Amino acid sequence: MMKASAMALLGAAVLAGQQASAFVVGVPPSLTRLPSGPPSSSAVAPRMVAGVAGTVGATGIERIKGTDKEGLLDVNRIDRARKGPEIKLPEDQKLKVGVIGGGLAGMITSMDLAEAGHEVEIFEARPFMGGKVGSWKDKDGNHIEMGLHVFFGCYYNFFGIFRRLGIFDSALRLKDHNHQFLKQGGELGGLDFRMGGIGAPINGLKAFATTGQLGIFDKLANALALGTSPIVKALFNFDWAMEDVRALDSMTFSEWFEGKGGSRGSIERLWDPIAYALGFIDCDNISARCMLTIFQLFAIRSEASVLRMLEGSPDDFIHQPILKYLGERGVKHHTSRRILDIKHEVDADGKPTHVNGLVVTGGGGGKDQQYKEFDLVIAATDVPGIKKLLPENFRKYEMFDNIYKLDGVPVATVQLRFDGWVTELNDKDKRNDVASDYSGGKAPGLDNLLYTADAEFSCFADLALTSPSSDYYKPGEGSLLQCVMTPGDKWMPRSTDDIAAVCLKQVLELFPSARELNCTWTNVVKLGQSLYREGPGLDQYRPDQRTPIPNFFMAGSYTYQDYIDSMEGATKSALLCADRVLEDTPALAKAAKERKAVAA
């Protein structure tokens, strides 16, 4: 309790503008160098992190007291993901692997398995790869996305994949360490973590203490709630704190926050936009575990709250590099190929015991369907996908039956093109200037992810600035706003024209200076189920990647990994799935050989 009180007092001190002179300046948040050596090596003299003796490693990233058994803070995961499995299978252990789903989880699982030597084939039902991170071109050449994709600095596993592909520096654009909020009328607020090199948790305290989103009462209530949270314990022992966080999955963030003295104003003005951005649902519906997992990372690691965005479209800067990597290792991938059935064997009670292969649509040669045999199958899908895929008798196993307690969250993504620069708040001439060369992210305006509590899109960005390649920036044209309409339930029955009109109206209420500009193009993508709904009490139903059927595995960010449904979550699930497959490969190869001998 004394530790929690100390953190609350520290927050009050920052609010009062006092200097935290006892804290040593840390290093700037950066991931420009790969980590080297095990976690216990390369340590230098201790420094003070919120009064705790910690260390800074050779990477310039703070280490933590205690352990981190789930690897949420393990920057060595970058190296593991970068290098791949570092296993080369003998010929008699190379198996035929069928992967259902061409999203991040399916592609990254395939990267590791192909690297080890397995023969991999991917089947994707959509006409494009990428899953929820998918993008494609419309008939006019515009890149269409299904969401707004932002990379937190704690995406260690996904950054390792970028390193393996050799695209970390070319595909990602680093943003200012400032989570900007917009109020109606164009007033800027936000969480500014920049503090002259002083790192976590002090820069976070400063960000919350100085935000323009909250009044003084809400700030003090906010400090009280966070100062008595598991975040404080995480400064001393991360695993103990995460145990507390997991135990809070039974309640919503609002229930936890208000129970700790937090104010309703803080929820409505600050936390709801963040919750919508993370999970597409508000604080009254999102699990406290989900929100506090992120805050733990932000409090411990300076770089965790740093944002990056893609150079251009996901297809250009994620999927095509991955597909090139897979093609070089003999992986086949198919789009517009749905799985009609998973052929399998059962025991006397009707429980599945072994998967034999897949019935796939569009076999070619005039065939409407095709049967393909595999030694093992991986279902790398989202929640609605796995529910449609599993045969009914799979539900005889509790693991599979629990999946039907999960569901996805609807979301609508709106793109709006203008003939000027919407987020340029001050200079009218620049706002109207589309004749100058603003390629490479040089256009006027706000080059960052933007949040708002004053519109029905919680987060948005001007892709012509943040991600200028892939024709997001077009000479002679202006802003390309991408807005995420959440909660999405109310938008599903509405027409795309109606959704675009509402979004445009609210954009102009946020940016009245842009009312003289014209919207020249719109696009809306509605997803009935996107991220899985991270509501209270649901974490227990997320399945492991290894299933009761020895040669059937699962991947996808809804499967259990100690993070949230996200690109990093999908990557973690993929690497976990690949590890489990490779651990089981000797036994699976032996069983496959015996089955073939019996069949002969």
N, C-alpha and C positions, 0 to 999 in steps of 0.2 A: 504493500500500500504506500510505503514511503517513496518507492521508486516512481509510482504513478503520480503521486503528489509532486514530486520533483519535476516531472515532465510538464504537469499543468502549470507549475510556477514558472518554468522556463518559457512556456508559451506566453504567459502573462508578461514576462520580462520583455520578450520580443515585441508584444503589443505596445508596451510602454516606450519602445524605441531605445531600450538600453542595449549596450554592446555586449555581446557574448564573448568577452575578451579571453575567457579561459579556454576557448576552443581553437585548436590549431587549424590553419588554413589547409584544406585538402587539395587534391589535384582536380583539374577540370574534368568534367564527365567526358570520357572518350573510350572508344573501343577500337582505336586505330592499330593497336598491337595485339597479337594473339597471346593468350596466356601460355606460360611454360611451367612445367613441373607440377607436382602434386600440390594440393591445397596447403600443405604444411611447409612447403619450400619457399625460398626466395623472399622471406619476410624481412622487413626492415624494422627500425625502432618503432615501438608503440606510439600511437598518437591518440588523442582524445576524440572519441565519437560520442557526443552527448554525455560526457563524463565517464565513458566506459573505455578502458584500455583496449584498443583494437590494433590492427596492423594494416598497413598498406602493402600489397604485394608488388611484384615486378610489373604487373599490368597496370598499376596505378588505380586499382579498384579495391575499395575497402573490403577487408575480410571481416567475418563476424565471430562473435563468441559462441561457443557451443558447436553444435553440428547442424547439418542440413541434409538429412537423409534422403529427401525427395529431390534434391538438386535444384531447387528453385533459384538459388543464388550461386550455383556452381558455374563460374565462368569457364571452367575446364570443359563444360558441355560444348562450348564453341569448338574446342579442339576435337572432341569426340565426333561431333556432327561434321566437322570439316574433313576429317580423315576417313570417315566411314567405318565399317565394322572391323577392318583390319583382320579379316578371316578369309582365307582362300580354301574353298571346299575341295576335297579330293573328288575325282570323277564319279566314284560310286555313291557320292552323297548329293550330287546335283539333281535337284527335283524340278518337276514342272509345276509352276505356281500360277494360279489364276487369281487376279486381283479385280474385285468388283468395285468400281468407283475410280474416276480419274481426277479427284480433287487433290489437295495438297497431301493429305494422309496417304492416299493410294500411290501417288507418284513418289513420295519420299520413302515410303516402305519399299517400293520397287527399286529405288536407287541403292539402298543397302543390300537387298537380296541379290540384285544383279551384280553388284560389286563383289559379293562373296562367291558368285558363280552359279546361282540358280537361274533357270530358264523362266522368264516372267512374261506374262501376257495380261494387259489391262483392258477392261471393258467399261466404257463410259456411256451412259444412256443419253446424255445431252449431246448436241452437235459440236461441242467445244470442251476442252479440258479445263480443269481448274476448280470445279465444284462451286462452293459459295464465293470463292475468290476468282471466279471465271470472268472473262471479258471477251467480247467479240466485236466485229465490225458490222454495222448496218449496211443497207444497200447504197448509202451515200458515202461510206467510208468512215463514219463516226465510230469511235470506240465506245462501246456500251459496257457499263459495269453493274454489278448487283449489290454494291455496297461501297463504303468509303474505307479504304484500307490504310491503317496507320501502324507503325512499328515502334513499340516501346523499346527503350534501351535494355530491358531485361529479356528480350527475345533471344536469349543466348543460343538456343538450339537452332532456331531459324537462321540466325546470323551465321552459324556454322555451316549451314547448307549453302548460303550465299557465298561463303568463303570457298567451299568445295567447288562450286561452279565458277569461281573466279570473277564474281560480279558484285561483290560487296560494295566496292567503291563506285562502280559505274551505275548500279541499279538503284541505289538509295541516296536520298538527299536529306542531309541533317538540317533540322530546324532549330530556331532559337529555343532556349530552355524556358519557355513561357507558354503556359496553357491559357490562351486568350478567350475571353468571354465577350460577347456583344450584347448590349442592351438596346431596346427600342430607341431609335433616334441616332444610332451610330456611336453611342458611348462605349468606350473600351473598359473592361475590367479584366479579371483573370487571376491566375496563379503564376506569379513570376518567380521562378526558382533561381534566377541569376543572382549571385552573391559574391562576385569577385573571387571565385575559386573555393569558397567555403562550401563544403559538401553536405550530404545527408548526415543527420536529420535536420541540421540547423537551417539549411536553405529551404527545407519544407516548412518549418515553423514560420520562417519569414514570409514565405509565399502565402500561407493561410492568414497570417496576421495582417498583411498589407493588402489583401484582395479588396477590390472595389465592389465585389459581389455582395458583401455582407456588411451590415452595420455593426457598431461596437458590441451591442448585446449579443448578436448572433456569433460574433467572433469569440467572445468570452465563453459562450455556451459550447461552441465548437472546440475550443481549447480544452474545456473540462472533459468533454466526451472522449476526444482523442488522447488526452493525457491520462485517462483511466482505462485505456484499451490495451489489448494484447500487444499493440505496437511497441509499447514501452518494454515489455518483457522480451520482445524480439531483439532489442539492443543488447541484451545480456545472453540470451539463449534462444536461437531462432526456432529450433524444434519444439521447445516447450510452448513458445508463443503460437506456433502453427497448430499444436494440439488444441489450444484454447480456441483458435479461429475455427477449426473443423467442428468443434463442439457447438459452435454458434450457427450451424447450418439449419437448425430447427426453427430459427426466427428470421424475420425480415430485417433488412438494414434499418428501416425506420423504427421498428420495435427496439432493436439494440441501441440505436443512437439516441432516441428520445428517452429510453430508460437510463442512459448515462448522463442525462442532463442536456443533451443537444436540443436545439430549437427547431421548430417547424420551418422557420424562415431559412435556416441553413439548408434544410432538405430541399425546399422548393427553389431556392436561388442558386445553390451550388451543387448539391449531391445528386439531385434528380437528373440534370443534364449529363453528369458523369456516368450515372447508372444506365441511362439510355444509350450512351455511347458504348459502354462495355457490353451490356446484355440486352438492349432494346426494350427493357422494362424499367419501371420506376422503383424508388426506394421502398415503397409500400408493398412491392411484390418480389424484389430481388433478395436472395439470401444474403444475410450478413457475412457468411463465409466468403462469398464471391467478392464483395467489396473490400473486406478487410485483407484478403489475400493480396490484392493489388497494393493497398496502403502499406502493408508490411514491407513489400519490396521497395516502394518509394522511400520509406523511412530508413531503410538499411543501406541502400545503394544509391549514390548520387546519379548514376547514369540511367537508373531504372525509369525515371520519369522523363528522360529526354526522348523526343519524338523524331522519327524519320518517316518520309513518305517516298513512294516509288518515283523514279525518273519519268515514267510514263505509264502505259497500261499494264495490268497484271500479265496479259498474254505475252506482250513484248519483253517484259523485264523479269518475269518469274517462270512462266510455263514453257516458253520456247527454249530457254537455257536448260531447264530440267529435261525436256523432251530430247534435246540434242545429246545430253549426257546419257539418257536411257538408250537412245538409238545406237550410240557408240558401244553399248554393252549388250546389244542384241535384244532389247526389250521391244515387244510389239505393243502398240496401243491402238484401240479402235474407239471411234466415237459413234453415236447414234446406234449403240448396240445394247439393248436391254436384256437383263437376265430374266428368263421366264420361269426357271426352276433350278433348284439345287438338288441334284440327284444324290441320294444317300442311302445307307443301310441302317436298319434298326434292330434293336434287341427284342426279346420276347414281350417286353412291356410297351413296345412301340417307340422307345427312346432312340434318337439318332446315335449311331456309334461311329460312322465313317462317311465322309463325303467323297463321292466318286467323280463328280464333274458338274458342268453347267450346261443348261439349255439356253442358247443365246439367239436373239433375233438377228435377222439379216445375214445369213450365212453365205450369200452370194450364189451365183449360178442358178438363179431362179428360186432358191430355197428361202422360205420365210423364217426358218429357224435351223439351228445347228447344235449338235451335241459335242462338247469338247471335254475330254478327260483331263484331270489334273491330279497330281500327287497331294497337293494341299491347296486350299482356297482361303483367301483373305477378303472379308467384307469391309471395305474402306468407304463407308457411307456416312450420311448424316442420320438424324433420328427418323425422319419420315422415310428415308430410303431403306433403313434396316427393317423397319416395321413392314414395309411392302415386300421385302426380299425373303424374310425367314419363312420357311414352311411351318404350318400350324403345329406340327408335332415337336418342333424345336422348343416350344413353350412348356414342354414337360420338364425342362430344366429351369430352375428358379432364375438363373442368370439371364436367360433369354426372356422369360416372362416379365421380369422387372423392367425391361426396356420399354414395355408398353405403358409404364407409369410416367414415362418422359414424353414431352412433346416439344415442338418447335415454336418459335416466336415469329409472327408475321412482320414484314418490314417493306416499306416502299422507298426506292431510291430515285431521286429526281435530278436530272441534269438540265441546266438552263444556260444557254449561250447568249451573250449580250454584245452590243456594239460599242462597249466601253468598259472601264475598269470599276466594277461595283464596289470593291472594298477599299478603294482610294478615298479616304475620308476628308482630305484637306485641300488638295490641289485640283481645281476644276479642269484646268488645261490638261493635266496629266490624265485625269479621269476620262476625258474625251479623246485622248490621243491614241489612235490605233494605227497611225501611219508610220510611227517609229518602229525600229527593230527591237522588239522586246523578247526575242528568243532566249532560251537558256535560263528562264526564271527571272528575267530583269524587269518584268512588267511592274507598274505601280500597284500598290495595294498591300494586303496582309498575306504574307507567305508563311502560312502555318495552318494547322488544324484549328478550327474555330468552334466554340461552344456557345449556346444561348439558352436562357431560361424563358425567353420571350417569344418563342415560335414553336411550331409543332415539328420542326426538325431540330433535334438536340445538338447535332454536330454537322459541320459542313466545311467545305474548303473550295478555294478557287484553283482548280486543277491547272489552269493556264499559267499560274505562278508556281504552285507547289510541285507539279509534275508536268513540266512543259513539253516533254517529248510525246511521241505517238499522236501528234497533231492535236494535243490538248491545247497547246498554244498554236494559233493559226494566224499568219501574217494578215493584217487588215481586219482582224476580229478582236474581240475583247475577252472578258471573263467567261470561264466555263465553271459555273458553280455546280457542285455535287452535294446534295442535301439528303440526309437520312431521316425520313418521316417516321417518328416513333412516339407513342406506341402505334403499331401498324394495323391493329384490328379494325379501326374505323375506316381505314383507307381501302381495305380489300374489296368491298362492294362498289366503291366509287370508280368512275371512269378515269382513265389516265389524263384526259384533258382537264377534268375537274381537279385532280390532284395537282397537276402542274400549275393551274391557275391559283389555287390556294397557296401553294409554295411561293409563287412569284409575288403575290400580294404581301406575304409575310416577309420576304426578302426586302422589299421596298420599305416596309415599316421599320426594319432594322437599319436600313441604309437610305434614309430619305434623300441624301445627296445624289443617289443614283436614279431618282425618279425621271430624270430627263433622258435616261438611256432606254434603248429598246431591247426587248428580249427577242432574239432572232431564231431560236430553235429550242425545242424542249424534248425530253424523253423521260419516260417513267417505266421502271421495272418493279413489278409487285411480286413478292415471294410470300406465299401462304405460310410457309414454315422455313425459317432460316436458322439462326442459332438455337440451341436447345434452351428451353426455359429454365433458367437457374433460380427457381423458386425455392422457398424453404423446405427442408426435409427431403430433397430429391437427390442429393449427392450420393446417398447410400445405394441408389438404384443404377448408378453408372457401372457398366460391365468392365471387367478386365479384358486385356487384349488376347489372353489365352482362354479358350473356352472348354467346356466339358467334352467336346468332340475333338479328339487329338489332332486331327489335320484340318481344323477349321478355326481361323483366327479373325480378330476384328481390329480395326483401326478407325480413327475419326476423333475429333476433339471432344465428342460427348463421352467416349470411352474414358476409363479412369486414368487421369494423370493430374497431379496436384496443382492444376492451374485452371484457368477459365476457358470456356469455348472461344477460340480465337485462332489466328494463324500459328501462334506459338504452341497453343494447345494441340492443334492438328499435327504439328511437327513432332512434339513430344510423344504423342500417341503413336506416330509412325515409327519413330526410333525404338520405342518400347516394343511395338509389335515385331519389328525386324529382329530385335534382340531375342524375343521369345521364340520366334521361328528358328533362328540360328542355334539357340540352345537345344531345341527339340529336333534339329535336323538329323543327327545320327540315328535316333530312334525312329524317326519318320522314314528315313531312307532304308533302314533295316526292315521295317514293316512293309514298305512298298515292294522291296525285293521279294519278300516272302509271299506276298499276295500274287505277284506275277508268277512266281514258281508254282503256286497252287493252281492258278488259272491255266498254266501251260499243261 
